[in-house]
């Protein structure tokens, strides 16, 4: 009795279900010539593994830019999602491969894919890894500064929770809302938990609410270690309100939001004031 070899079955318009294929392996390992040969011999570039990972996911996960280009040129779906809802752009942002991120965006990758209970945005991923250049790039392409992940909150929450000061500065200068909350946690709460003086100072300069209370009814200062620069900074802020000059800058930036940089640079005012308003 002849037994027919099991075949992968077609799944919608994505491709075929299968275990990891030779295309997946070549993409992951950056074997450009092997991948090119497989494609020329008719291998599907959209074949998906049981966890919905495509060869493009594999290449992006390892920053194999040449393989990414080969796959895209051969018709790989740029916004394919794996079982967790992550796209190749998310994977590239996670590892901070600027060239790969740029290439995916050039091929039309969505910078703001729809979020689910299991997914984060490309900007979240870039902030999580502390990849400042990738953060700047996806923001320049229209990434939502207030994209909300159910687990982490906003990209600013992620950057603070992971102690990435440079990313925090980029987000704030781009117009991220400093007092957005997740379960009442603010970015300042995360900075206080990290006991990061520099991060606390930056957030306060951008108008962070030092009196905000989280779900445990604790203010940011309650999370700092006693008698540390971070604790003393917040204690000082509680006793010494911001100056009218600082409050004016915060008010203007709040009104302008993400348009601040464009609007302020066009104002007919001295460069020194422009630099102050833009936190330069």
C-alpha positions, 0 to 999 in steps of 0.5 A: 500500500502506497503512502502519500507524502504529507503536504503542507496545506494552503492558508489564505493568501499568506502561503503554506504551513510547514516546519522550518524550510530551507528558505527559512534557514538560509534567510536566518543564517544569511546565506545569500547565494543559497537563498537566491538559488532556492528562489530561482528554483521556485521556492515560496518566499511566503511559506510560513512555519507552524508559529507563522514565522516567514523567511522574512521574519527570520532574516529581519530577526538576524539583521540579514539585510541582503536576504531581506532585500532578496525576499522582498524583491521576490514578493515576500509580504512585508507586513506578515505577522507571526503567531504573536502578531509581530511584523518583520519591521518589529523584529528589525527594530528590536535588534536595532539594525538600522539598515534593515529597518530602513529597507523594510520601510522603503518597501512599504512596511507599516510603521503603525501596525494594528496592536493586539493584546500580544503585540508591541509597535516597532517604536516600542521594540526600538525603545525596548532595545535602546536603539536611538537611531531606529527610534528617530527613523521610525518617528520620522516615518510617522510612528505613533508616539502614543501607541499603547501596549497593554503590558508596557504602556507607551514607548516613553514608558518602555524607554524609561523602564529599560533605562534608555535615556537617549531614547527618552530624550528623542521621544520627548523632543518629538512631542511624546506626552510626558504624563500619560499613564498605564495603570496610573504609572507614569514615565517618572515612576519608572525613572524613579524606580530606576533611581536615574537622576538624569532621567528624572531631571529630563522628565521634570524639565518636560513637565512630568507630574512629580505628585502623580500617584500610581495604583499603590498610591505612591508618588515617584519619590516613594520609589527612589532609594533614600538619600540618593541624588534621585531622591534629593532631586524629587524632594527638591522639586516638591519644595521648589516649583518650576519657574514661570519661564519653565512653565511657559515653555512646557505650556507652549510645547504641550499646545504644539505637541508633535508640531513643536520643532517645525513651528518653533523654528519658524518663529521670528524670535532670537535663536537663543529662545528657539534653542530654549524652547526646543531643549537644545 
